[in-house]
Amino acid sequence: MHHTRTVEQCGEWVRNLDPNARYFFFRRQSNWHCSPCPSSYRGHPTSGTAEDRNTRIGIYAIRPWRTARWLSKYNRVHEHRYCAGYKKTATNHRTIDACGKWVRSVDREAKWFMFRLNSNFHCSPCPMYYTGTTAHTVPDRSYMSIYRITNWSINYKWKANYKRIHIHRYCTGYKKTSTGHRTVSNCANWAKSVDPEAKYFFFRE
């Protein structure tokens, strides 16, 4: 950000942009550079960039700093990254909490989701095959991060008997079909009744 002209304005912008930011830096002249410090920064005096006496830039700690409320539900696992292969997306959410609630409403089995805290506020669940270990990089100016839903579990009754192996896909070449079932369990019972040897089945909710 280069539009703030005071420490207070920079600090307010940082807290709105990243509620969990504990430190930020601000240049009081030239391009008025304002930015939150990354979550890895711990405020150590020697861990900043080299001293430059010709520029009035400083690092500031936010007081009093409190952990963002969303950390009780979501854990940020990657910064400036996103998971590819998503299908559902939204751009009408403005906070991590709002994005997380929407993700859980559209895909109750989603364990990770991504959210951009600026620009188009991109919010989307990560695909089911995403395990949190890989991600695609975006520019540092884009505050997109990947979050893990804490205390996540699949609360479906059918999970003991059936395991979803693909999402947004179906197997071709099928002969028997039905549209009168409303749950995974009901569909599975019908599939087993018409073809006792069937090992897989697909169901559209």
Contact map, one row per residue, 1 for C-alpha under 8 A:
1111000000000000000000000000000111100000000000000000000000000000000000000000000000000000000000000000000000000000000000000000000000000000000000000000000000000000000000000000000000000000000000000000000000000
1111000000000000000000000000001111000000000000000000000000000000000000000000000000000000000000000000000000000000000000000000000000000000000000000000000000000000000000000000000000000000000000000000000000000
1111100000000000000000000000000100000000000000000000000000000000000000000000000000000000000000000000000000000000000000000000000000000000000000000000000000000000000000000000000000000000000000000000000000000
1111111011000000000000000000000101000000000000000000000000000000000000000000000000000000000000000000000000000000000000000000000000000000000000000000000000000000000000000000000000000000000000000000000000000
0011111011000000000000000001000100000000000000000000000000000000000000000000000000000000000000000000000000000000000000000000000000000000000000000000000000000000000000000000000000000000000000000000000000000
0001111111000000000000000001000000000000000000000000000000000000000000000000000000000000000000000000000000000000000000000000000000000000000000000000000000000000000000000000000000000000000000000000000000000
0001111111100000000000000101000000000000000000000000000000000000000000000000000000000000000000000000000000000000000000000000000000000000000000000000000000000000000000000000000000000000000000000000000000000
0000011111110000000000000000000000000000000000000000000000000000000000000000000000000000000000000000000000000000000000000000000000000000000000000000000000000000000000000000000000000000000000000000000000000
0001111111111000000000000000000000000000000000000000000000000000000000000000000000000000000000000000000000000000000000000000000000000000000000000000000000000000000000000000000000000000000000000000000000000
0001111111111100000000000100000001100000000000000000000000000000000000000000000000000000000000000000000000000000000000000000000000000000000000000000000000000000000000000000000000000000000000000000000000000
0000001111111110000000010000000000000000000000000000000000000100000000000000000000000000000000000000000000000000000000000000000000000000000000000000000000000000000000000000000000000000000000000000000000000
0000000111111111000000000000000000000000000000000000000000000000000000000000000000000000000000000000000000000000000000000000000000000000000000000000000000000000000000000000000000000000000000000000000000000
0000000011111111100000000000000000000000000000000000000000000000000000000000000000000000000000000000000000000000000000000000000000000000000000000000000000000000000000000000000000000000000000000000000000000
0000000001111111111010010000000000110000000000000000000000000000000000000000000000000000000000000000000000000000000000000000000000000000000000000000000000000000000000000000000000000000000000000000000000000
0000000000111111111110000000000000000000000000000000000000000000000000000000000000000000000000000000000000000000000000000000000000000000000000000000000000000000000000000000000000000000000000000000000000000
0000000000011111111000000000000000000000000000000000000000000000000000000000000000000000000000000000000000000000000000000000000000000000000000000000000000000000000000000000000000000000000000000000000000000
0000000000001111111000000000000000000000000000000000000000000000000000000000000000000000000000000000000000000000000011000000000000000000000000000000000000000000000000000000000000000000000000000000000000000
0000000000000111111110000000000000010000000000000000000000000000000000000000000000000000000000000000000000000000000010000000000000000000000000000000000000000000000000000000000000000000000000000000000000000
0000000000000111111110000000000000000000000000000000000000000000001100000000000000000000000000000000000000000000000000000000000000000000000000000000000000000000000000000000000000000000000000000000000000000
0000000000000010011111000000000000000000000000000000000000000000011100000000000000000000000000000000000000000000000000000000000000000000000000000000000000000000000000000000000000000000000000000000000000000
0000000000000110011111110000000000011110000000000000000000000000000000000000000000000000000000000000000000000000000000000000000000000000000000000000000000000000000000000000000000000000000000000000000000000
0000000000000000000111110000000000011010000000000000000000001100100000000000000000000000000000000000000000000000000000000000000000000000000000000000000000000000000000000000000000000000000000000000000000000
0000000000000000000011111000000000011000101000000000000000111100000000000000000000000000000000000000000000000000000000000000000000000000000000000000000000000000000000000000000000000000000000000000000000000
0000000000100100000011111100000001111000000000000000000000111100000000000000000000000000000000000000000000000000000000000000000000000000000000000000000000000000000000000000000000000000000000000000000000000
0000000000000000000000111110000011111000000000000000000011110000000000000000000000000000000000000000000000000000000000000000000000000000000000000000000000000000000000000000000000000000000000000000000000000
0000001001000000000000011111000111100000000000000000000011110000000000000000000000000000000000000000000000000000000000000000000000000000000000000000000000000000000000000000000000000000000000000000000000000
0000000000000000000000001111111111000000000000000000001111000000000000000000000000000000000000000000000000000000000000000000000000000000000000000000000000000000000000000000000000000000000000000000000000000
0000111000000000000000000111110110000000000000000000000110000000000000000000000000000000000000000000000000000000000000000000000000000000000000000000000000000000000000000000000000000000000000000000000000000
0000000000000000000000000011111100000000000000000000001100000000000000000000000000000000000000000000000000000000000000000000000000000000000000000000000000000000000000000000000000000000000000000000000000000
0000000000000000000000000011111100000000000000000000000000000000000000000000000000000000000000000000000000000000000000000000000000000000000000000000000000000000000000000000000000000000000000000000000000000
0100000000000000000000000010111110000000000000000000000000000000000000000000000000000000000000000000000000000000000000000000000000000000000000000000000000000000000000000000000000000000000000000000000000000
1111100000000000000000000111111111000000000000000000000000000000000000000000000000000000000000000000000000000000000000000000000000000000000000000000000000000000000000000000000000000000000000000000000000000
1100000000000000000000001111001111100000000000000000000000000000000000000000000000000000000000000000000000000000000000000000000000000000000000000000000000000000000000000000000000000000000000000000000000000
1101000001000000000000011110000111110000000000000000000000000000000000000000000000000000000000000000000000000000000000000000000000000000000000000000000000000000000000000000000000000000000000000000000000000
1000000001000100000000011100000011111000000000000000000000000000000000000000000000000000000000000000000000000000000000000000000000000000000000000000000000000000000000000000000000000000000000000000000000000
0000000000000100010011111000000001111100000000000000000000000000000000000000000000000000000000000000000000000000000000000000000000000000000000000000000000000000000000000000000000000000000000000000000000000
0000000000000000000011111000000000111110100000000000000000000000000000000000000000000000000000000000000000000000000000000000000000000000000000000000000000000000000000000000000000000000000000000000000000000
0000000000000000000010000000000000011111100000000000000000000000000000000000000000000000000000000000000000000000000000000000000000000000000000000000000000000000000000000000000000000000000000000000000000000
0000000000000000000011000000000000001111110000000000000000000000000000000000000000000000000000000000000000000000000000000000000000000000000000000000000000000000000000000000000000000000000000000000000000000
0000000000000000000000000000000000000111110000000000000000000000000000000000000000000000000000000000000000000000000000000000000000000000000000000000000000000000000000000000000000000000000000000000000000000
0000000000000000000000100000000000001111111100100000000000000000000000000000000000000000000000000000000000000000000000000000000000000000000000000000000000000000000000000000000000000000000000000000000000000
0000000000000000000000000000000000000011111100000000000000000000000000000000000000000000000000000000000000000000000000000000000000000000000000000000000000000000000000000000000000000000000000000000000000000
0000000000000000000000100000000000000000111110100000000000001000000000000000000000000000000000000000000000000000000000000000000000000000000000000000000000000000000000000000000000000000000000000000000000000
0000000000000000000000000000000000000000111111110000000000000000000000000000000000000000000000000000000000000000000000000000000000000000000000000000000000000000000000000000000000000000000000000000000000000
0000000000000000000000000000000000000000001111110000000000000000000000000000000000000000000000000000000000000000000000000000000000000000000000000000000000000000000000000000000000000000000000000000000000000
0000000000000000000000000000000000000000000111110000000000000000000000000000000000000000000000000000000000000000000000000000000000000000000000000000000000000000000000000000000000000000000000000000000000000
0000000000000000000000000000000000000000101111111000000000000000000000000000000000000000000000000000000000000000000000000000000000000000000000000000000000000000000000000000000000000000000000000000000000000
0000000000000000000000000000000000000000000111111100000000000000000000000000000000000000000000000000000000000000000000000000000000000000000000000000000000000000000000000000000000000000000000000000000000000
0000000000000000000000000000000000000000000000111110000000000000000000000000000000000000000000000000000000000000000000000000000000000000000000000000000000000000000000000000000000000000000000000000000000000
0000000000000000000000000000000000000000000000011111000000000000000000000000000000000000000000000000000000000000000000000000000000000000000000000000000000000000000000000000000000000000000000000000000000000
0000000000000000000000000000000000000000000000001111100000000000000000000000000000000000000000000000000000000000000000000000000000000000000000000000000000000000000000000000000000000000000000000000000000000
0000000000000000000000000000000000000000000000000111111000000000000000000000000000000000000000000000000000000000000000000000000000000000000000000000000000000000000000000000000000000000000000000000000000000
0000000000000000000000000000000000000000000000000011111100000000000000000000000000000000000000000000000000000000000000000000000000000000000000000000000000000000000000000000000000000000000000000000000000000
0000000000000000000000000000000000000000000000000001111100000000000000000000000000000000000000000000000000000000000000000000000000000000000000000000000000000000000000000000000000000000000000000000000000000
0000000000000000000000000010100000000000000000000001111110000000000000000000000000000000000000000000000000000000000000000000000000000000000000000000000000000000000000000000000000000000000000000000000000000
0000000000000000000000000011100000000000000000000000111111000000000000000000000000000000000000000000000000000000000000000000000000000000000000000000000000000000000000000000000000000000000000000000000000000
0000000000000000000000001111000000000000000000000000001111100000000000000000000000000000000000000000000000000000000000000000000000000000000000000000000000000000000000000000000000000000000000000000000000000
0000000000000000000000001110000000000000000000000000000111110000000000000000000000000000000000000000000000000000000000000000000000000000000000000000000000000000000000000000000000000000000000000000000000000
0000000000000000000000111100000000000000000000000000000011111000000000000000000000000000000000000000000000000000000000000000000000000000000000000000000000000000000000000000000000000000000000000000000000000
0000000000000000000000111100000000000000000000000000000001111100000000000000000000000000000000000000000000000000000000000000000000000000000000000000000000000000000000000000000000000000000000000000000000000
0000000000000000000001110000000000000000001000000000000000111110000000000000000000000000000000000000000000000000000000000000000000000000000000000000000000000000000000000000000000000000000000000000000000000
0000000000100000000001110000000000000000000000000000000000011111100000000000000000000000000000000000000000000000000000000000000000000000000000000000000000000000000000000000000000000000000000000000000000000
0000000000000000000000000000000000000000000000000000000000001111100000000000000000000000000000000000000000000000000000000000000000000000000000000000000000000000000000000000000000000000000000000000000000000
0000000000000000000000000000000000000000000000000000000000000111110000000000000000000000000000000000000000000000000000000000000000000000000000000000000000000000000000000000000000000000000000000000000000000
0000000000000000000001000000000000000000000000000000000000000111111000000000000000000000000000000000000000000000000000000000000000000000000000000000000000000000000000000000000000000000000000000000000000000
0000000000000000000100000000000000000000000000000000000000000001111100000000000000000000000000000000000000000000000000000000000000000000000000000000000000000000000000000000000000000000000000000000000000000
0000000000000000001100000000000000000000000000000000000000000000111110100000000000000000000000000000000000000000000000000000000000000000000000000000000000000000000000000000000000000000000000000000000000000
0000000000000000001100000000000000000000000000000000000000000000011111100000000000000000000000000000000000000000000000000000000000000000000000000000000000000000000000000000000000000000000000000000000000000
0000000000000000000000000000000000000000000000000000000000000000001111110000000000000000000000000000000000000000000000000000000000000000000000000000000000000000000000000000000000000000000000000000000000000
0000000000000000000000000000000000000000000000000000000000000000000111111100000000000000000000011000000000000000000000000000000000000000000000000000000000000000000000000000000000000000000000000000000000000
0000000000000000000000000000000000000000000000000000000000000000001111111110000000000000000000000000000000000000000000000000000000000000000000000000000000000000000000000000000000000000000000000000000000000
0000000000000000000000000000000000000000000000000000000000000000000011111110000000000000000000000000000000000000000000000000000000000000000000000000010000000000000000000000000000000000000000000000000000000
0000000000000000000000000000000000000000000000000000000000000000000001111110000000000000000000000000000000000000000000000000000000000000000000000000111000000000000000000000000000000000000000000000000000000
0000000000000000000000000000000000000000000000000000000000000000000001111111000000000000000000000001000000000000000000000000000000000000000000000011110000000000000000000000000000000000000000000000000000000
0000000000000000000000000000000000000000000000000000000000000000000000111111100000000000000000000000000000000000000000000000000000000000000000000011110000000000000000000000000000000000000000000000000000000
0000000000000000000000000000000000000000000000000000000000000000000000000111111000000000000000000000000000000000000000000000000000000000000000001111000000000000000000000000000000000000000000000000000000000
0000000000000000000000000000000000000000000000000000000000000000000000000011111000000000000000000000000000000000000000000000000000010000000000001111000000000000000000000000000000000000000000000000000000000
0000000000000000000000000000000000000000000000000000000000000000000000000001111111000000000000000000000000000000000000000000000000000010000000001110000000000000000000000000000000000000000000000000000000000
0000000000000000000000000000000000000000000000000000000000000000000000000001111110000000000000000000000000000000000000000000000000000000000000111100000000000000000000000000000000000000000000000000000000000
0000000000000000000000000000000000000000000000000000000000000000000000000000011111000000000000000000000000000000000000000000000000000000111101111000000000000000000000000000000000000000000000000000000000000
0000000000000000000000000000000000000000000000000000000000000000000000000000011111100000000000000000000000000000000000000000000000000011110000011100000000000000000000000000000000000000000000000000000000000
0000000000000000000000000000000000000000000000000000000000000000000000000000010111110000000000000000000000000000010000000000000000000011110000011100000000000000000000000000000000000000000000000000000000000
0000000000000000000000000000000000000000000000000000000000000000000000000000000011111100000000000000000000000000110000000000011001000111000000000100000000000000000000000000000000000000000000000000000000000
0000000000000000000000000000000000000000000000000000000000000000000000000000000001111100000000000000000000000000000000000000011000000011000000000000000000000000000000000000000000000000000000000000000000000
0000000000000000000000000000000000000000000000000000000000000000000000000000000000111110000000000000000000000000000000000000011000000000000000000000000000000000000000000000000000000000000000000000000000000
0000000000000000000000000000000000000000000000000000000000000000000000000000000000111111100000000000000000000000000000000001111000000000000000000000000000000000000000000000000000000000000000000000000000000
0000000000000000000000000000000000000000000000000000000000000000000000000000000000001111100000000000000000000000000000000001001000000000000000000000000000000000000000000000000000000000000000000000000000000
0000000000000000000000000000000000000000000000000000000000000000000000000000000000000111110000000000000001000000000000000001100000000000000000000000000000000000000000000000000000000000000000000000000000000
0000000000000000000000000000000000000000000000000000000000000000000000000000000000000111111000000000000000000000000000000111100000000000000000000000000000000000000000000000000000000000000000000000000000000
0000000000000000000000000000000000000000000000000000000000000000000000000000000000000001111110000000000000000000000000001111000000000000000000000000000000000000000000000000000000000000000000000000000000000
0000000000000000000000000000000000000000000000000000000000000000000000000000000000000000111110000000000000000000000000011110000000000000000000000000000000000000000000000000000000000000000000000000000000000
0000000000000000000000000000000000000000000000000000000000000000000000000000000000000000011111000000000000000000000000001000000000000000000000000000000000000000000000000000000000000000000000000000000000000
0000000000000000000000000000000000000000000000000000000000000000000000000000000000000000011111100110000000000000000000001010000000000000000000000000000000000000000000000000000000000000000000000000000000000
0000000000000000000000000000000000000000000000000000000000000000000000000000000000000000000111110110000000000000000010001000000000000000000000000000000000000000000000000000000000000000000000000000000000000
0000000000000000000000000000000000000000000000000000000000000000000000000000000000000000000011111110000000000000000010000000000000000000000000000000000000000000000000000000000000000000000000000000000000000
0000000000000000000000000000000000000000000000000000000000000000000001000000000000000000000001111111000000000000001010000000000000000000000000000000000000000000000000000000000000000000000000000000000000000
0000000000000000000000000000000000000000000000000000000000000000000001000000000000000000000000111111100000000000000000000000000000000000000000000000000000000000000000000000000000000000000000000000000000000
0000000000000000000000000000000000000000000000000000000000000000000000000000000000000000000011111111110000000000000000000000000000000000000000000000000000000000000000000000000000000000000000000000000000000
0000000000000000000000000000000000000000000000000000000000000000000000000000000000000000000011111111111000000000001000000011000000000000000000000000000000000000000000000000000000000000000000000000000000000
0000000000000000000000000000000000000000000000000000000000000000000000000100000000000000000000011111111100000000100000000000000000000000000000000000100000000000000000000000000000000000000000000000000000000
0000000000000000000000000000000000000000000000000000000000000000000000000000000000000000000000001111111110000000000000000000000000000000000000000000000000000000000000000000000000000000000000000000000000000
0000000000000000000000000000000000000000000000000000000000000000000000000000000000000000000000000111111111000000000000000000000000000000000000000000000000000000000000000000000000000000000000000000000000000
0000000000000000000000000000000000000000000000000000000000000000000000000000000000000000000000000011111111110100100000000011100000000000000000000000000000000000000000000000000000000000000000000000000000000
0000000000000000000000000000000000000000000000000000000000000000000000000000000000000000000000000001111111111100000000000000000000000000000000000000000000000000000000000000000000000000000000000000000000000
0000000000000000000000000000000000000000000000000000000000000000000000000000000000000000000000000000111111110000000000000000000000000000000000000000000000000000000000000000000000000000000000000000000000000
0000000000000000000000000000000000000000000000000000000000000000000000000000000000000001000000000000011111110000000000000000000000000000000000000000000000000000000000000000000000000000000000000000000000000
0000000000000000000000000000000000000000000000000000000000000000000000000000000000000000000000000000001111111100000000000000100000000000000000000000000000000000000000000000000000000000000000000000000000000
0000000000000000000000000000000000000000000000000000000000000000000000000000000000000000000000000000001111111100000000000000000000000000000000000000000001000000000000000000000000000000000000000000000000000
0000000000000000000000000000000000000000000000000000000000000000000000000000000000000000000000000000000100111110000000000000000100000000000000000000000011000000000000000000000000000000000000000000000000000
0000000000000000000000000000000000000000000000000000000000000000000000000000000000000000000000000000001100111111100000000000111100000000000000000000000000000000000000000000000000000000000000000000000000000
0000000000000000000000000000000000000000000000000000000000000000000000000000000000000000000000000000000000001111100000000000110100000000000000000001100100000000000000000000000000000000000000000000000000000
0000000000000000000000000000000000000000000000000000000000000000000000000000000000000000000000000000000000000111110000000000110001010000000000000111100000000000000000000000000000000000000000000000000000000
0000000000000000000000000000000000000000000000000000000000000000000000000000000000100000000000000001001000000111111000000011110000000000000000000111100000000000000000000000000000000000000000000000000000000
0000000000000000000000000000000000000000000000000000000000000000000000000000000001100000000000000000000000000001111100000111110000000000000000011110000000000000000000000000000000000000000000000000000000000
0000000000000000000000000000000000000000000000000000000000000000000000000000000000000000000000010010000000000000111110001111000000000000000000011110000000000000000000000000000000000000000000000000000000000
0000000000000000000000000000000000000000000000000000000000000000000000000000000000000000000000000000000000000000011111111110000000000000000001111000000000000000000000000000000000000000000000000000000000000
0000000000000000110000000000000000000000000000000000000000000000000000000000000000000000000001110000000000000000001111101100000000000000000001110000000000000000000000000000000000000000000000000000000000000
0000000000000000100000000000000000000000000000000000000000000000000000000000000000000000000000000000000000000000000111111000000000000000000001110000000000000000000000000000000000000000000000000000000000000
0000000000000000000000000000000000000000000000000000000000000000000000000000000000000000000000000000000000000000000111111000000000000000000001000000000000000000000000000000000000000000000000000000000000000
0000000000000000000000000000000000000000000000000000000000000000000000000000000000000000001000000000000000000000000101111100000000000000000000000000000000000000000000000000000000000000000000000000000000000
0000000000000000000000000000000000000000000000000000000000000000000000000000000000000000011111000000000000000000001111111110000000000000000000000000000000000000000000000000000000000000000000000000000000000
0000000000000000000000000000000000000000000000000000000000000000000000000000000000000000111000000000000000000000011110011111000000000000000000000000000000000000000000000000000000000000000000000000000000000
0000000000000000000000000000000000000000000000000000000000000000000000000000000000000000111010000010001000000000111100001111100000000000000000000000000000000000000000000000000000000000000000000000000000000
0000000000000000000000000000000000000000000000000000000000000000000000000000000000000111110000000010001000000000111000000111110000000000000000000000000000000000000000000000000000000000000000000000000000000
0000000000000000000000000000000000000000000000000000000000000000000000000000000000000101100000000000001000100111110000000011111000000000000000000000000000000000000000000000000000000000000000000000000000000
0000000000000000000000000000000000000000000000000000000000000000000000000000000000111100000000000000000000000111110000000001111101000000000000000000000000000000000000000000000000000000000000000000000000000
0000000000000000000000000000000000000000000000000000000000000000000000000000000000111110000000000000000000000100000000000000111111000000000000000000000000000000000000100000000000000000000000000000000000000
0000000000000000000000000000000000000000000000000000000000000000000000000000000000000000000000000000000000001110000000000000011111100000000000000000000000000000000001100000000000000000000000000000000000000
0000000000000000000000000000000000000000000000000000000000000000000000000000000000000000000000000000000000000000000000000000001111100000000000000000000000000000000000000000000000000000000000000000000000000
0000000000000000000000000000000000000000000000000000000000000000000000000000000000100000000000000000000000000001000000000000011111111100000000000000000000000000000000000000000000000000000000000000000000000
0000000000000000000000000000000000000000000000000000000000000000000000000000000000000000000000000000000000000000000000000000000111111100000000000000000000000000000000000000000000000000000000000000000000000
0000000000000000000000000000000000000000000000000000000000000000000000000000100000000000000000000000000000000001000000000000000001111110000000000001000000000000000000000000000000000000000000000000000000000
0000000000000000000000000000000000000000000000000000000000000000000000000000000000000000000000000000000000000000000000000000000001111110000000000000000000000000000000000000000000000000000000000000000000000
0000000000000000000000000000000000000000000000000000000000000000000000000000000000100000000000000000000000000000000000000000000001111111000000000000000000000000000000000000000000000000000000000000000000000
0000000000000000000000000000000000000000000000000000000000000000000000000000010011110000000000000000000000000000000000000000000000011111100000000000000000000000000000000000000000000000000000000000000000000
0000000000000000000000000000000000000000000000000000000000000000000000000000000011110000000000000000000000000000000000000000000000000111110000000000000000000000000000000000000000000000000000000000000000000
0000000000000000000000000000000000000000000000000000000000000000000000000000000111000000000000000000000000000000000000000000000000000011111000000000000000000000000000000000000000000000000000000000000000000
0000000000000000000000000000000000000000000000000000000000000000000000000000000111000000000000000000000000000000000000000000000000000001111101010000000000000000000000000000000000000000000000000000000000000
0000000000000000000000000000000000000000000000000000000000000000000000000000000100000000000000000000000000000000000000000000000000000000111111000000000000000000000000000000000000000000000000000000000000000
0000000000000000000000000000000000000000000000000000000000000000000000000000000100000000000000000000000000000000000000000000000000000000011111100000000000000000000000000000000000000000000000000000000000000
0000000000000000000000000000000000000000000000000000000000000000000000000000000000000000000000000000000000000000000000000000000000000000001111100000000000000000000000000000000000000000000000000000000000000
0000000000000000000000000000000000000000000000000000000000000000000000000000000100000000000000000000000000000000000111100000000000000000011111110000000000000000000000000000000000000000000000000000000000000
0000000000000000000000000000000000000000000000000000000000000000000000000000001100000000000000000000000000000000000111000000000000000000000111111000000000000000000000000000000000000000000000000000000000000
0000000000000000000000000000000000000000000000000000000000000000000000000000001111000000000000000000000000000000011111000000000000000000010001111100000000000000000000000000000000000000000000000000000000000
0000000000000000000000000000000000000000000000000000000000000000000000000001111111000000000000000000000000000000011100000000000000000000000000111110000000000000000000000000000000000000000000000000000000000
0000000000000000000000000000000000000000000000000000000000000000000000000001111011100000000000000000000000000001111000000000000000000000000000011111000000000000000000000000000000000000000000000000000000000
0000000000000000000000000000000000000000000000000000000000000000000000000111110000000000000000000000000000000001111000000000000000000000000000001111100000000000000000000000000000000000000000000000000000000
0000000000000000000000000000000000000000000000000000000000000000000000000111100000000000000000000000000000000011100000000000000000010000000000000111110000000000000000000000000000000000000000000000000000000
0000000000000000000000000000000000000000000000000000000000000000000000001110000000000000000000000001000000000011100000000000000000000000000000000011111100000000000000000000000000000000000000000000000000000
0000000000000000000000000000000000000000000000000000000000000000000000011110000000000000000000000000000000000000000000000000000000000000000000000001111100000000000000000000000000000000000000000000000000000
0000000000000000000000000000000000000000000000000000000000000000000000001000000000000000000000000000000000000000000000000000000000000000000000000000111110000000000000000000000000000000000000000000000000000
0000000000000000000000000000000000000000000000000000000000000000000000000000000000000000000000000000000000000010000000000000000000000000000000000000111111000000000000000000000000000000000000000000000000000
0000000000000000000000000000000000000000000000000000000000000000000000000000000000000000000000000000000000001000000000000000000000000000000000000000001111100000000000000000000000000000000000000000000000000
0000000000000000000000000000000000000000000000000000000000000000000000000000000000000000000000000000000000011000000000000000000000000000000000000000000111110010000000000000000000000000000000000000000000000
0000000000000000000000000000000000000000000000000000000000000000000000000000000000000000000000000000000000000000000000000000000000000000000000000000000011111010000000000000000000000000000000000000000000000
0000000000000000000000000000000000000000000000000000000000000000000000000000000000000000000000000000000000000000000000000000000000000000000000000000000001111110000000000000000000000000000000000000000000000
0000000000000000000000000000000000000000000000000000000000000000000000000000000000000000000000000000000000000000000000000000000000000000000000000000000000111111000000000000000000000000000000000000000000000
0000000000000000000000000000000000000000000000000000000000000000000000000000000000000000000000000000000000000000000000000000000000000000000000000000000000011111110000000000000000000001100000000000000000000
0000000000000000000000000000000000000000000000000000000000000000000000000000000000000000000000000000000000000000000000000000000000000000000000000000000001111111111000000000000000000000000000000000000000000
0000000000000000000000000000000000000000000000000000000000000000000000000000000000000000000000000000000000000000000000000000000000000000000000000000000000001111111000000000000000000000000000000000000000000
0000000000000000000000000000000000000000000000000000000000000000000000000000000000000000000000000000000000000000000000000000000000000000000000000000000000000111111000000000000000000000000000000000000000000
0000000000000000000000000000000000000000000000000000000000000000000000000000000000000000000000000000000000000000000000000000000000000000000000000000000000000111111100000000000000000000000000000000000000000
0000000000000000000000000000000000000000000000000000000000000000000000000000000000000000000000000000000000000000000000000000000000000000000000000000000000000011111110000000000000000000000000000000000000000
0000000000000000000000000000000000000000000000000000000000000000000000000000000000000000000000000000000000000000000000000000000000000000000000000000000000000000011111100000000000000000000000000000000000000
0000000000000000000000000000000000000000000000000000000000000000000000000000000000000000000000000000000000000000000000000000000000000000000000000000000000000000001111100000000000000000000000000000000000000
0000000000000000000000000000000000000000000000000000000000000000000000000000000000000000000000000000000000000000000000000000000100000000000000000000000000000000000111111100000000000000000000000000000000000
0000000000000000000000000000000000000000000000000000000000000000000000000000000000000000000000000000000000000000000000000000001100000000000000000000000000000000000111111000000000000000000000000000000000000
0000000000000000000000000000000000000000000000000000000000000000000000000000000000000000000000000000000000000000000000000000000000000000000000000000000000000000000001111100000000000000000000000000000000000
0000000000000000000000000000000000000000000000000000000000000000000000000000000000000000000000000000000000000000000000000000000000000000000000000000000000000000000001111110000000000000000000000000000000000
0000000000000000000000000000000000000000000000000000000000000000000000000000000000000000000000000000000000000000000000000000000000000000000000000000000000000000000001011111000000000000000000000000000001000
0000000000000000000000000000000000000000000000000000000000000000000000000000000000000000000000000000000000000000000000000000000000000000000000000000000000000000000000001111110000000000000000000000000011000
0000000000000000000000000000000000000000000000000000000000000000000000000000000000000000000000000000000000000000000000000000000000000000000000000000000000000000000000000111110000000000000000000000000000000
0000000000000000000000000000000000000000000000000000000000000000000000000000000000000000000000000000000000000000000000000000000000000000000000000000000000000000000000000011111000000000000000000000000000000
0000000000000000000000000000000000000000000000000000000000000000000000000000000000000000000000000000000000000000000000000000000000000000000000000000000000000000000000000011111110000000000000000000000000000
0000000000000000000000000000000000000000000000000000000000000000000000000000000000000000000000000000000000000000000000000000000000000000000000000000000000000000000000000000111110000000000000000000000000000
0000000000000000000000000000000000000000000000000000000000000000000000000000000000000000000000000000000000000000000000000000000000000000000000000000000000000000000000000000011111000000000000000100000000000
0000000000000000000000000000000000000000000000000000000000000000000000000000000000000000000000000000000000000000000000000000000000000000000000000000000000000000000000000000011111100000000000000000000000000
0000000000000000000000000000000000000000000000000000000000000000000000000000000000000000000000000000000000000000000000000000000000000000000000000000000000000000000000000000000111111000000000000000000000000
0000000000000000000000000000000000000000000000000000000000000000000000000000000000000000000000000000000000000000000000000000000000000000000000000000000000000000000000000000000011111000000000000000000000000
0000000000000000000000000000000000000000000000000000000000000000000000000000000000000000000000000000000000000000000000000000000000000000000000000000000000000000000000000000000001111100000000000000000000000
0000000000000000000000000000000000000000000000000000000000000000000000000000000000000000000000000000000000000000000000000000000000000000000000000000000000000000000000000000000001111110011000000000000000000
0000000000000000000000000000000000000000000000000000000000000000000000000000000000000000000000000000000000000000000000000000000000000000000000000000000000000000000000000000000000011111011000000000000000001
0000000000000000000000000000000000000000000000000000000000000000000000000000000000000000000000000000000000000000000000000000000000000000000000000000000000000000000000000000000000001111111000000000000000001
0000000000000000000000000000000000000000000000000000000000000000000000000000000000000000000000000000000000000000000000000000000000000000000000000000000000000100000000000000000000000111111100000000000000100
0000000000000000000000000000000000000000000000000000000000000000000000000000000000000000000000000000000000000000000000000000000000000000000000000000000000000100000000000000000000000011111110000000000000000
0000000000000000000000000000000000000000000000000000000000000000000000000000000000000000000000000000000000000000000000000000000000000000000000000000000000000000000000000000000000001111111111000000000000000
0000000000000000000000000000000000000000000000000000000000000000000000000000000000000000000000000000000000000000000000000000000000000000000000000000000000000000000000000000000000001111111111100000000000100
0000000000000000000000000000000000000000000000000000000000000000000000000000000000000000000000000000000000000000000000000000000000000000000000000000000000000000000000000000000000000001111111110000000010000
0000000000000000000000000000000000000000000000000000000000000000000000000000000000000000000000000000000000000000000000000000000000000000000000000000000000000000000000000000000000000000111111111000000000000
0000000000000000000000000000000000000000000000000000000000000000000000000000000000000000000000000000000000000000000000000000000000000000000000000000000000000000000000000000000000000000011111111100000000000
0000000000000000000000000000000000000000000000000000000000000000000000000000000000000000000000000000000000000000000000000000000000000000000000000000000000000000000000000000000000000000001111111111010010000
0000000000000000000000000000000000000000000000000000000000000000000000000000000000000000000000000000000000000000000000000000000000000000000000000000000000000000000000000000000000000000000111111111110000000
0000000000000000000000000000000000000000000000000000000000000000000000000000000000000000000000000000000000000000000000000000000000000000000000000000000000000000000000000000000000000000000011111111000000000
0000000000000000000000000000000000000000000000000000000000000000000000000000000000000000000000000000000000000000000000000000000000000000000000000000000000000000000000000000000100000000000001111111000000000
0000000000000000000000000000000000000000000000000000000000000000000000000000000000000000000000000000000000000000000000000000000000000000000000000000000000000000000000000000000000000000000000111111110000000
0000000000000000000000000000000000000000000000000000000000000000000000000000000000000000000000000000000000000000000000000000000000000000000000000000000000000000000000000000000000000000000000111111110000000
0000000000000000000000000000000000000000000000000000000000000000000000000000000000000000000000000000000000000000000000000000000000000000000000000000000000000000000000000000000000000000000000010011111000000
0000000000000000000000000000000000000000000000000000000000000000000000000000000000000000000000000000000000000000000000000000000000000000000000000000000000000000000000000000000000000000000000110011111110000
0000000000000000000000000000000000000000000000000000000000000000000000000000000000000000000000000000000000000000000000000000000000000000000000000000000000000000000000000000000000000000000000000000111110000
0000000000000000000000000000000000000000000000000000000000000000000000000000000000000000000000000000000000000000000000000000000000000000000000000000000000000000000000000000000000000000000000000000011111000
0000000000000000000000000000000000000000000000000000000000000000000000000000000000000000000000000000000000000000000000000000000000000000000000000000000000000000000000000010000000000000000100100000011111100
0000000000000000000000000000000000000000000000000000000000000000000000000000000000000000000000000000000000000000000000000000000000000000000000000000000000000000000000000110000000000000000000000000000111110
0000000000000000000000000000000000000000000000000000000000000000000000000000000000000000000000000000000000000000000000000000000000000000000000000000000000000000000000000000000000000001001000000000000011111
0000000000000000000000000000000000000000000000000000000000000000000000000000000000000000000000000000000000000000000000000000000000000000000000000000000000000000000000000000000000000000000000000000000001111
0000000000000000000000000000000000000000000000000000000000000000000000000000000000000000000000000000000000000000000000000000000000000000000000000000000000000000000000000000000000000110000000000000000000111
